[in-house]
Amino acid sequence: MNLNDQNIINNYNTYYKENEFWFNFMNDGYCDLDENDFPIDINYKLSKQLLTWKYQTNLYKKTIDLGNVKDGNILDIACGRGGGLKFINDFYNFDKLVGVDINPNHIKLAKSINKNNVKFMCNSIIDTNFKAESFDVISCIEANTYFSPYDKFIEKIYNYLKQNGVYIQATAYTEKYIELFEKTGLHLIKSIDITKNVRMSCAISKMRFKNINKDISDVFKIDEKRYNDDTSNYMIYVFKK
């Protein structure tokens, strides 16, 4: 493990409190909007545990749906505390679900909220050695910017994807290395700006958690302000091998 990985672990452990419900998810979420940019509530059934984090769950749904592959094997890179894979396991028909995260506290919580058919590994994706062409889908939610060297990160994704498999990336930053993906053999087939949807999710989540947990509410408050900046672009990218 390198110094950067350890710094990331230390940063998240500052906010780690074992068994606190809100640690199931770590993303800013996605709120559907109507033609006037007013929020639309989710229209699919969620468990009580996931309903608390319905907009954060909805970001995973938006991401997976854009990839248009909803069965087979899936790998979630930087899976955090496992809420995303719990939703994917409940809602889709994947046969094999695997999550990778460098933080042992995250992996411990992820295992506690998921069924036994969801497998977890405590490691950086760069240091893993899965069998080549093992996955139909690879996802990475708000985490791609943590990986270095970035070319090796992309190479791992390429090697682990089956032919015609998809890599789906939701990121708060415009992807700077599209050419590197293309050179590696991962071709961009979709990209959408969801900044408005994420900003609305933060605004609503800020209010929803105001009287539940101030720390959570403050996180969403800070991120809502960040997405008000016209230079901020929250994007979803879909690449195909």
C-alpha positions in Angstrom: 0.0 0.0 0.0 1.4 3.4 -0.9 1.3 6.6 1.1 -1.6 8.0 -1.0 -3.7 5.0 -0.2 -3.0 5.3 3.5 -3.9 9.0 3.5 -7.3 8.2 1.8 -8.0 5.5 4.5 -7.1 7.9 7.3 -9.3 10.6 5.8 -12.4 8.4 5.7 -11.7 6.9 9.1 -11.9 10.3 10.6 -15.7 10.1 9.9 -16.0 6.3 10.6 -18.3 5.2 13.3 -19.0 1.5 13.3 -22.7 0.5 12.7 -24.0 4.0 12.1 -26.6 3.6 9.5 -25.5 6.5 7.3 -22.3 5.0 6.3 -23.9 2.6 3.9 -23.5 5.2 1.1 -20.9 7.8 0.4 -22.0 9.5 -2.8 -23.9 12.8 -3.4 -26.9 11.1 -5.1 -29.1 11.7 -8.2 -32.5 13.3 -8.2 -34.7 13.0 -11.3 -36.0 16.4 -12.6 -39.0 17.3 -14.7 -39.0 19.7 -17.7 -38.9 22.7 -15.3 -36.1 21.3 -13.2 -38.4 20.4 -10.3 -37.6 17.2 -8.3 -39.3 13.9 -9.1 -39.4 11.3 -6.4 -38.3 7.8 -7.1 -41.0 5.4 -8.4 -39.5 2.0 -7.6 -39.6 0.0 -4.4 -36.7 0.2 -2.0 -36.1 -1.6 1.3 -36.4 0.6 4.4 -32.6 0.6 4.8 -32.0 1.9 1.3 -35.0 4.2 1.4 -33.1 6.4 3.9 -30.6 6.9 1.1 -32.9 6.9 -1.8 -31.2 9.6 -3.9 -27.8 8.0 -3.3 -29.3 4.7 -4.3 -30.7 6.4 -7.4 -27.3 7.4 -8.6 -26.4 3.7 -8.8 -29.6 3.0 -10.7 -28.9 5.8 -13.1 -25.4 4.6 -13.6 -26.2 0.9 -14.2 -29.2 1.7 -16.4 -27.0 3.9 -18.7 -24.6 1.0 -19.1 -27.5 -1.1 -20.4 -26.1 -4.4 -19.1 -28.1 -5.7 -16.1 -26.9 -9.3 -15.6 -23.8 -11.4 -15.7 -20.9 -10.4 -13.4 -20.3 -6.9 -12.0 -17.3 -5.3 -10.2 -17.7 -2.1 -8.1 -14.4 -0.3 -7.7 -14.0 1.7 -4.5 -17.3 0.1 -3.3 -17.2 2.0 0.1 -19.5 0.6 2.7 -21.4 -1.6 0.3 -24.8 0.2 -0.1 -24.5 0.3 -3.9 -23.9 -3.4 -4.3 -26.7 -4.2 -1.9 -29.1 -2.2 -4.2 -27.7 -3.8 -7.3 -28.1 -7.2 -5.8 -31.7 -6.5 -4.8 -32.8 -4.8 -8.0 -30.9 -6.5 -10.9 -30.1 -10.0 -12.0 -26.3 -10.2 -11.7 -24.9 -13.7 -11.0 -21.6 -12.5 -9.5 -21.1 -9.3 -7.5 -17.7 -8.2 -6.3 -16.7 -5.0 -4.4 -13.1 -3.7 -3.9 -12.1 -1.0 -1.5 -8.8 -0.2 0.2 -10.4 0.6 3.6 -10.8 -2.4 5.9 -13.5 -0.6 7.9 -15.5 -0.1 4.7 -15.2 -3.8 3.8 -16.3 -4.8 7.3 -19.5 -2.7 7.1 -20.1 -3.8 3.5 -20.1 -7.5 4.5 -22.4 -6.8 7.3 -25.2 -5.3 5.1 -24.9 -7.6 2.1 -25.9 -11.2 1.4 -23.2 -13.9 1.2 -23.4 -14.0 -2.6 -21.8 -10.5 -2.7 -18.0 -10.8 -2.3 -15.6 -8.2 -1.1 -11.9 -7.6 -1.3 -9.8 -5.1 0.7 -7.4 -3.7 -1.8 -6.8 -1.1 -4.4 -8.0 -2.1 -7.8 -4.5 -1.4 -9.1 -3.1 -4.2 -6.9 -5.8 -6.8 -7.6 -5.3 -9.9 -9.9 -8.7 -11.0 -11.0 -8.9 -13.4 -13.9 -8.9 -11.6 -17.3 -12.3 -10.9 -18.9 -14.1 -11.8 -15.6 -16.8 -9.0 -15.6 -19.6 -7.8 -17.9 -19.8 -4.5 -16.0 -17.4 -2.5 -13.9 -18.6 0.6 -12.1 -16.8 3.3 -10.2 -18.8 5.9 -8.4 -17.1 9.2 -7.3 -13.7 7.5 -6.9 -11.8 7.4 -10.2 -9.7 10.4 -9.4 -8.1 8.6 -6.4 -6.1 6.2 -8.5 -2.5 6.6 -9.5 -0.9 5.8 -11.9 -4.1 6.4 -13.9 -2.9 4.4 -16.9 -2.6 1.3 -14.8 -6.1 1.9 -13.4 -7.5 2.0 -17.0 -5.5 -1.1 -18.0 -6.9 -3.1 -15.0 -10.5 -2.2 -16.1 -9.7 -3.2 -19.7 -8.2 -6.5 -18.7 -11.0 -7.4 -16.3 -13.8 -6.6 -18.8 -15.2 -9.2 -21.1 -15.4 -8.3 -24.8 -18.4 -5.9 -25.2 -18.4 -5.3 -21.5 -19.0 -1.8 -20.1 -17.2 0.4 -17.7 -19.4 3.0 -16.1 -18.0 6.0 -14.2 -19.9 8.6 -12.2 -17.5 11.5 -11.3 -17.7 15.0 -10.0 -14.9 16.0 -12.4 -14.8 16.1 -16.2 -12.7 13.1 -17.4 -9.4 14.4 -18.7 -8.1 11.2 -20.1 -10.6 10.1 -22.7 -7.8 9.6 -25.2 -6.1 7.3 -22.8 -9.2 5.2 -22.5 -9.5 5.0 -26.2 -5.9 4.1 -26.7 -6.3 1.3 -24.2 -9.3 -0.1 -26.1 -12.2 1.3 -24.0 -14.4 3.4 -26.3 -16.6 6.2 -25.0 -20.2 5.5 -26.1 -22.2 7.8 -23.7 -21.5 10.8 -21.6 -24.1 12.9 -19.8 -23.9 16.0 -17.5 -26.0 15.3 -14.4 -24.8 18.4 -12.3 -28.3 19.7 -11.9 -29.5 16.3 -10.7 -26.7 15.9 -8.2 -27.1 19.5 -6.9 -30.8 18.9 -6.3 -30.0 15.6 -4.5 -27.6 17.5 -2.2 -30.1 20.2 -1.5 -32.9 17.8 -0.6 -30.5 15.4 1.3 -29.2 18.4 3.3 -32.7 19.1 4.5 -33.7 15.4 5.0 -30.7 14.8 7.4 -30.9 18.2 9.1 -32.6 16.7 12.2 -31.0 13.3 12.0 -27.3 13.9 11.8 -25.8 17.4 11.4 -22.5 16.0 10.1 -24.2 14.4 7.1 -26.4 17.5 6.5 -23.2 19.6 6.5 -21.5 17.4 3.9 -24.5 17.8 1.5 -24.6 21.5 2.2 -20.9 21.9 1.2 -21.4 19.8 -2.0 -24.5 21.6 -3.0 -22.5 24.9 -3.0 -19.8 23.2 -5.0 -22.2 22.2 -7.7 -23.6 25.7 -8.0 -20.3 26.7 -9.5 -20.7 26.9 -13.3 -17.3 25.3 -13.7 -18.4 22.2 -11.9 -19.5 19.3 -14.1 -20.7 16.1 -12.6 -20.6 13.5 -15.4 -21.5 9.9 -16.1 -19.3 8.2 -18.7 -20.0 4.8 -20.3 -17.1 3.0 -22.0 -17.3 -0.2 -24.0 -14.6 -2.8 -24.7 
